[in-house]
Amino acid sequence: MQQNSRVDVVTLGESMVLFQPTGEKGIKYEPLFTKSLAGAESNVSIGLTRLGKKVRWVSKLGKDPFGDFILATLAGEGVDVSHVIRDEQLPTAVYFKETKSFGDPTVYYYRKNSAVSHIQPSDVCIDWIEGAKHLHVTGITPALSENAAASVRKIMELAEEKGLTISLDPNLRRKLWSEEEARTVLLSLIPLCDVFLPGVEEAEVLVGPHSIEDYGKVFLEMGAKVVALKLGEEGSIGFMEGKTVQAAPYVVHQVIDTVGAGDAFAAGFLSVFLDEQADMTSSSLEKALSRANVLGALATQFKGDWEGNLTLEELIALESGRLAVKR
């Protein structure tokens, strides 16, 4: 397994083995399934690695073939998995995704009592963020259990003490916890983050109905330094103190699979933020949003959570008009 003493980004979260029907009959009738991996933080890890960043993914996996598969896949993508904890008693989680001809895919989680849901604050150590510049977390891991939420808070606090910048994507999952629980925990974490990456629906759940501009103001007042608000088909809008920048959407003509689009958006935004955070201007904020829009949109063109993520070379070619998008 690859080990990097210095990395650009550390992520903490759960990855699961993902099964999808190979045909169009749905889970109930389809006899064959494909196997992959999925998880918001590992999706972002792969996305950033393909964009030339060094990433360390930390988690807790069962000491089982599914855990072996996840580690091998991430290591094969160039992600540092050297700090992952293996548990001999608890399993690696799995989930199933069913894509239909209308609406978002339906997902079925089998993650209760997974290894990472039993992660403890005592598991979190300073070595996880040693040599790193940035920490990325989501609202999914805190939803797994109270101890997982405490573990996320601890690594955020350690990162803040060590001078890392921190990003938080709320990634609201109603199948994992109630809106009230999500609101309480996520609002308590916003003051610890530098970059907050909500969607409009998530913003409304957290602070109620507001105008788009007021969402930016509210989250900045809570302590975030940069807010990147996803607007769906309308693109995205970014807020910093004294700055508001809107980026046009990257238009695609069909949507195959929406799962993973928000993670691709986060990877695109952070890839620019990491390079320009020392002097984040309106121009660099617009660049980050535009790249995020492109990657988020293109992620919907593939059946998979991360497989369609572009490499840096492909992205540069696309941005310069030298790469034709064929679907």
C-alpha positions in Angstrom: 0.0 0.0 0.0 1.2 3.5 -0.9 2.4 5.6 2.0 3.0 9.3 1.7 4.8 11.1 4.5 3.4 14.4 3.2 -0.1 14.8 1.6 -2.2 17.7 0.5 -5.5 16.4 1.9 -6.7 13.9 4.5 -10.2 12.6 4.5 -12.0 10.5 7.1 -15.1 8.5 6.3 -16.8 5.2 5.4 -16.4 3.4 2.1 -18.7 0.6 1.3 -18.8 -2.1 -1.4 -21.4 -1.1 -4.0 -23.4 -3.6 -5.9 -25.5 -2.6 -9.0 -27.7 -4.7 -11.2 -26.1 -5.3 -14.6 -29.3 -5.1 -16.5 -32.5 -3.1 -16.4 -34.7 -5.5 -14.4 -34.0 -3.9 -11.0 -32.7 -5.5 -7.8 -35.7 -7.8 -7.4 -35.3 -9.6 -10.7 -31.8 -9.0 -11.9 -29.5 -12.1 -11.3 -26.2 -10.4 -11.9 -24.5 -7.5 -10.2 -21.4 -5.4 -10.7 -19.1 -4.7 -7.7 -17.4 -1.4 -7.0 -16.7 0.8 -4.0 -18.5 4.0 -2.9 -18.3 6.5 -0.1 -18.4 10.3 -0.2 -14.9 10.8 1.3 -13.2 8.1 -0.8 -15.0 9.5 -3.9 -13.4 12.9 -3.1 -10.1 11.2 -2.4 -10.1 9.6 -5.9 -11.3 12.8 -7.5 -8.5 14.9 -6.0 -5.8 12.2 -6.7 -6.8 12.2 -10.4 -6.4 16.0 -10.3 -2.8 15.7 -9.1 -3.2 16.0 -5.3 -1.8 13.7 -2.7 -4.6 12.3 -0.5 -4.7 10.2 2.6 -8.0 8.4 3.3 -8.5 7.2 6.9 -11.3 4.9 8.0 -12.0 1.6 9.9 -12.8 -1.5 7.8 -13.6 -5.0 8.6 -10.8 -7.5 8.2 -12.7 -9.2 5.4 -12.5 -9.6 1.6 -14.7 -6.5 1.2 -12.3 -4.4 3.2 -9.4 -5.9 1.2 -11.1 -4.9 -2.0 -11.7 -1.3 -0.9 -8.0 -0.9 0.2 -6.7 -2.4 -3.0 -8.9 -0.2 -5.2 -8.0 3.0 -3.4 -4.3 2.2 -3.3 -4.5 1.4 -7.0 -5.9 4.9 -7.6 -2.9 6.4 -5.7 -4.6 7.1 -2.4 -2.6 6.7 0.8 -4.5 4.1 2.9 -1.6 3.3 5.3 -3.5 4.7 8.3 -6.7 2.6 7.9 -7.7 0.6 10.9 -8.8 -3.1 10.4 -11.3 -4.7 12.8 -11.5 -8.5 13.0 -15.0 -8.5 14.7 -17.0 -6.0 12.7 -17.8 -6.1 9.0 -17.2 -3.7 6.1 -20.5 -2.2 4.9 -22.2 -2.8 1.6 -24.9 -1.1 -0.3 -27.0 -1.6 -3.4 -28.0 1.0 -5.9 -30.9 0.7 -8.3 -31.1 3.1 -11.3 -34.4 3.7 -12.8 -35.5 5.5 -15.9 -36.7 8.5 -13.9 -35.4 10.4 -10.9 -32.4 9.7 -8.8 -31.2 6.2 -8.1 -32.6 4.4 -5.1 -30.0 3.2 -2.6 -30.3 0.5 0.0 -27.7 0.6 2.8 -26.4 -2.4 4.9 -24.1 -0.5 7.1 -25.5 -0.9 10.6 -22.8 -2.0 13.0 -20.1 -1.6 10.3 -16.6 -1.3 11.5 -16.4 2.5 11.0 -19.7 3.1 12.8 -17.8 1.9 15.9 -14.9 4.3 15.4 -14.0 6.1 18.7 -12.4 9.4 19.4 -9.7 7.4 21.1 -8.9 5.9 17.6 -8.2 9.4 16.2 -4.5 10.3 16.4 -2.3 13.1 15.2 -0.5 10.8 12.9 -3.6 10.8 10.6 -3.0 14.5 9.7 0.8 14.6 9.9 2.3 16.3 7.0 -1.1 17.4 5.6 -2.4 20.8 4.5 -6.1 20.2 4.5 -8.8 18.0 6.0 -12.1 17.2 4.2 -15.0 15.6 6.1 -18.7 15.2 5.3 -22.0 14.9 7.3 -22.3 11.2 6.5 -19.8 9.9 9.0 -21.3 11.8 12.0 -24.6 10.3 11.0 -23.4 6.7 11.6 -23.2 6.9 15.4 -22.6 9.3 18.3 -19.1 8.1 18.6 -18.4 8.6 14.9 -19.7 12.1 15.2 -17.4 12.7 18.2 -14.5 11.3 16.2 -15.2 13.7 13.3 -15.2 16.6 15.7 -12.0 15.5 17.3 -10.1 15.2 14.0 -11.5 18.7 13.0 -10.3 20.1 16.3 -6.8 18.5 15.9 -6.6 19.9 12.3 -7.5 23.3 13.5 -4.9 23.2 16.2 -2.3 22.1 13.6 -3.2 24.9 11.2 -4.8 22.8 8.5 -7.6 24.3 6.5 -10.9 22.3 6.8 -13.8 21.6 4.4 -17.2 20.3 5.3 -19.8 18.9 2.9 -23.1 18.3 4.8 -24.0 15.5 2.4 -27.4 15.1 4.1 -28.6 11.5 4.2 -32.1 11.2 5.6 -31.9 7.4 5.7 -29.2 7.7 8.4 -30.6 10.3 10.8 -33.4 12.7 11.3 -33.3 16.3 10.1 -33.3 17.5 13.7 -30.2 15.3 14.5 -28.5 16.4 11.4 -29.2 20.1 12.1 -27.8 19.9 15.6 -24.6 18.1 14.7 -23.8 19.9 11.4 -24.4 23.4 12.7 -22.0 22.6 15.6 -19.3 21.7 13.0 -19.6 24.7 10.7 -17.5 27.0 13.0 -14.6 24.5 12.7 -14.5 24.6 8.9 -13.0 27.0 6.4 -14.9 25.8 3.4 -18.6 24.9 3.6 -20.1 23.1 0.6 -23.9 22.8 0.9 -26.6 22.4 -1.6 -29.7 24.7 -1.5 -31.9 21.9 0.0 -29.3 21.2 2.7 -29.0 24.8 3.5 -32.7 25.1 4.0 -32.7 22.0 6.3 -30.0 23.6 8.4 -31.2 27.2 8.8 -34.6 27.4 7.2 -35.8 29.2 4.1 -33.7 32.2 3.0 -32.6 33.9 -0.1 -29.5 32.5 -1.9 -27.5 35.5 -0.8 -28.7 35.2 2.8 -27.5 31.6 2.9 -24.0 32.7 2.2 -24.2 35.5 4.8 -25.6 33.1 7.5 -22.9 30.5 7.0 -20.1 33.0 6.9 -21.4 34.5 10.1 -21.2 31.0 11.7 -17.4 30.9 11.0 -16.9 29.5 7.5 -14.4 31.5 5.4 -15.7 30.3 2.1 -19.2 29.0 1.2 -19.7 27.2 -2.1 -23.5 26.8 -2.6 -24.6 24.2 -5.2 -27.5 25.4 -7.3 -28.1 22.3 -9.4 -29.0 23.1 -13.0 -28.2 26.8 -12.3 -24.6 26.2 -11.4 -23.1 27.4 -8.1 -22.5 30.5 -6.2 -19.6 31.3 -3.8 -19.3 33.7 -0.9 -16.3 35.1 1.0 -16.2 38.2 3.1 -17.0 41.1 0.8 -17.2 38.8 -2.3 -20.1 37.0 -4.0 -19.4 35.1 -7.3 -21.7 33.0 -9.4 -20.5 30.4 -11.9 -22.7 29.3 -14.8 -23.6 25.6 -15.0 -21.8 23.1 -17.2 -24.7 21.8 -19.4 -25.1 18.1 -20.1 -27.9 16.8 -22.2 -28.7 13.6 -20.3 -28.3 12.3 -16.7 -27.3 8.7 -16.2 -26.5 8.6 -12.4 -26.5 11.6 -10.0 -24.8 9.8 -7.1 -21.3 11.1 -6.6 -21.9 14.4 -8.4 -21.6 16.4 -5.2 -18.3 14.6 -4.4 -16.9 15.4 -7.8 -18.0 19.0 -7.2 -16.1 19.1 -3.9 -13.0 17.6 -5.5 -13.0 20.2 -8.3 -13.5 23.1 -5.9 -10.9 21.9 -3.5 -8.3 21.3 -6.2 -8.3 25.0 -6.9 -8.8 26.1 -3.3 -5.7 24.2 -2.3 -3.6 26.0 -4.9 -4.9 29.5 -4.3 -6.2 29.7 -0.7 -3.4 32.0 0.4 -4.7 34.7 -1.9 -8.3 33.7 -2.6 -9.6 36.4 -4.9 -12.9 36.7 -6.7 -11.2 35.4 -9.8 -9.9 32.3 -8.1 -13.3 31.7 -6.4 -14.9 31.8 -9.8 -12.3 29.4 -11.2 -12.9 26.9 -8.3 -16.7 27.1 -8.8 -16.4 26.7 -12.6 -14.2 23.6 -12.2 -16.5 22.2 -9.6 -19.5 22.7 -11.9 -17.7 20.9 -14.8 -16.7 17.9 -12.7 -20.1 17.7 -10.9 -22.0 17.7 -14.2 -19.7 15.2 -15.9 -20.1 12.8 -12.9 -23.7 12.4 -13.8 -22.7 10.9 -17.2 -21.4 7.7 -15.8 -23.0 4.7 -13.9 -20.7 4.8 -10.9 -19.8 7.0 -8.0 -16.3 8.0 -9.1 -15.3 6.0 -12.2 -15.9 8.8 -14.6 -13.8 11.4 -12.7 -11.4 13.2 -15.0 -7.7 13.3 -14.7 -6.0 16.7 -14.6 -4.8 16.2 -18.2 -8.3 15.4 -19.4 -9.7 18.4 -17.5 -7.1 20.8 -18.9 -7.9 19.5 -22.4 -11.6 19.9 -21.8 -11.2 23.5 -20.4 -9.1 24.4 -23.4 -11.6 23.0 -25.9 -9.3 20.1 -27.1 -11.4 17.3 -25.6 -14.7 16.5 -27.1 -17.4 15.3 -24.7 -19.2 12.5 -26.5 -22.0 11.7 -24.1 
